[in-house]
């Protein structure tokens, strides 16, 4: 029997998710097959090559949590991926992500986040700007939302 809690991670897993929050079944995804090939065994139960600028081939309401770190940046994933994250996350599930501050307005993430909130697709739990890569003076918006 498959463990109940499922989480998909777009980029890199944090081991504390297993220990602190009880997530047991991790699916990883990335656009780069080369990167996926470097992932240590037994870290994820499933790895998939995914282009987040296209529909994600996962059934609706499948994941308990979605985490996307380091992909909302210059020339990468656009705001419509947030719609897909909501679609594949169960009601009551969590979506956690970072957005490079340099694209937050220019790529219309601000408008997309406001729209999804106004349409009652999710509820904001946390959203703030923080040092992201302090050594390079890069800041990012960090978001944690609960799917309605």
N, C-alpha and C positions, 0 to 999 in steps of 0.2 A: 504494500500500500504506500502510495506517495505521500510524503509529509504534507500537511495542510497548508502551511504558509509558503507562498511562492513569491519570489522577488526577481525582477529583471534589472540588471545593471548595465547601463550604457557607459562603459569605460572601465573603471577599476573598483573592485570589491573592497570593502573595509571589514576585516575579520570581526570587529566588535558587533556588527549587525547580527551575526550568528549568536554570539554570547549574550549580549545585552538585551536584544529585542526578540530573540527566539525564532528568527527566520531560519529555515532549514533547507530550502530548495532554491538555489540560485541559478538563474539563467543569465548568461552574459551575451552581449551583442556589440558588434563594432562593424564599421564599413570595411576595415582592412583585414583581409584574410591573413596577411603576413603577421599582423599583431595578434590575431586570434591564435595563430600557430605557436606563439610564444607563451601562452597562458599555462601556468603549471597545472598538472593533472590534479584532480580532486578538489579544485577550487570552486568550480561551477558544475552543476549537473547537466547543463546544456550550453553550448556555444553556437551562435548563429551569426552569419554575415548579414548585416541589415543596413540599408540606406534609410536613415531617419527622415529624409526629405520626400519619401514615398510612403504609401500605406504600409503598416507593419502587418505581416501575415501571422497574426495571433488572434484568437477568438476574443470576442467582447468579454469584459468583466473577468479576466483570467487571473491577473496578478493581484496579490495583496499589497504590493508596493512596487514602485518604479523609481529608480535613481538614475539621474543623468548628470554626470560631472565632466566638465571640460569639453563638451561638444557644442554648446551654444557660444560660438566664438566667430571671429572673422572668417568668412568664406566657407563656413561649415553648415550646420543645421539651422533651418529657418523656424519661425514661431509655430507653424502649423503642426509641428511635431507634438506640441502640447495637446492638441486635439486628439491625436493618436494615443498619447499617454493616458488621457482620461478614458478613452474608449476601452483600452486593454486593462485598466485598473478597476477592481471591484468597488462598488459603492462602499464608502467608509475606508477605502484603501488610501495609502499615502503616495504622493508624488514629490520627490525631492530633486532639485536641480540647481545648477549655477548658470549664470549668464554673464559673460564678459561685459563690463560696464560700457565698453566702447561701441557695442552693438545694441545695447538695450533700447535706445530710442531709434537709432538709424535703421534697424531691422524691424522695428515696430513690435518688439516684445512687450513694451509698456501697454500698447493698445490691445494686444492679444490677451494679456493677463487680466486687464480690466474687463474686457468683453466676456471672458470665461467666468469671471466673478459675477458680473452683472447678470449673466444668463443662468446663474446658479448651478454651474457645472461642477464647481469646487468651492471650498472655503479656505481662505488663507489662514494658516496657523503661524507661520513665520515668514517674513520677507524683509531683508535688510542688505545693505551694501557692506562689504568687508574686504580686508586684505585677502587677496587670492593667491598671488605669487608675490609675496612681499619683497623677495630679492630682486625682482624685476619691476617693482612698482606697478603691478597689475592688480586692479580691484575687480570684484564681481558681485553681482546680486545673488544672494542665496535665498532660495524659496522652498518652503514646505507647505503643501496644500493637501487637504482631505477631499476626496472625491465624493460628491453628493449622489 
